[in-house]
Amino acid sequence: MNVKQLDYVVNLDALDAYSPPLHDGTVNRRLVPASVGAGIEIVHGTIEPGGIGQRHKHLTEWQIMLLIEGEGFLDIGDEPRQTIAAGAVVRIPPNTPHYFEVTEHAAAKVIVVYSPPLGPNGFVAA
């Protein structure tokens, strides 16, 4: 897809949904897919109550996550587990193991930016 094929405005529910590798109870939609050539990938994710992002890492990509709704446990690198809530910005350098688990009875919603966009080995168990 190139910029000329990109719809300028689209409803979130109209975007293709997928479940990323090493994630349970997660539905993602690409807001900015790698294929448009913007040099980043931006994703909206919904993680159901009890859903998890299993411990994994991204070998060459930065991951920036904004938790816009919900609450969860976050393990990142060697730091102690912490609880994060809506408004938290999580900055994960390449090759840094991380884990996220939704702790509320409501789904969590996130905006995630990958830079550069995820490659073919974007999710590696850690």
Secondary structure as the mmCIF struct_conf table of DSSP 4:
data_model
#
loop_
_struct_conf.conf_type_id
_struct_conf.id
_struct_conf.beg_label_comp_id
_struct_conf.beg_label_asym_id
_struct_conf.beg_label_seq_id
_struct_conf.end_label_comp_id
_struct_conf.end_label_asym_id
_struct_conf.end_label_seq_id
HELX_RH_3T_P HELX_RH_3T_P1 VAL A 3 GLN A 5
BEND BEND1 LEU A 6 LEU A 6
BEND BEND2 TYR A 8 VAL A 9
HELX_RH_3T_P HELX_RH_3T_P2 LEU A 12 ALA A 14
BEND BEND3 LEU A 15 LEU A 15
HELX_LH_PP_P HELX_LH_PP_P1 ASP A 16 ASP A 16
STRN STRN1 ALA A 17 TYR A 18
TURN_TY1_P TURN_TY1_P1 PRO A 21 LEU A 22
STRN STRN2 HIS A 23 VAL A 32
HELX_RH_3T_P HELX_RH_3T_P3 ALA A 34 VAL A 36
BEND BEND4 ALA A 38 GLY A 39
STRN STRN3 GLU A 41 LYS A 57
BEND BEND5 LEU A 59 THR A 60
STRN STRN4 TRP A 62 GLU A 69
STRN STRN5 GLU A 71 ILE A 76
TURN_TY1_P TURN_TY1_P2 GLY A 77 ASP A 78
BEND BEND6 GLU A 79 GLU A 79
HELX_LH_PP_P HELX_LH_PP_P2 PRO A 80 ARG A 81
STRN STRN6 GLN A 82 ALA A 85
TURN_TY1_P TURN_TY1_P3 ALA A 86 GLY A 87
STRN STRN7 VAL A 89 ILE A 92
TURN_TY1_P TURN_TY1_P4 PRO A 94 ASN A 95
STRN STRN8 HIS A 98 VAL A 102
BEND BEND7 GLU A 104 ALA A 106
STRN STRN9 ALA A 108 SER A 115
BEND BEND8 PRO A 116 PRO A 116
TURN_TY1_P TURN_TY1_P5 PRO A 120 ASN A 121
STRN STRN10 VAL A 124 ALA A 125
#
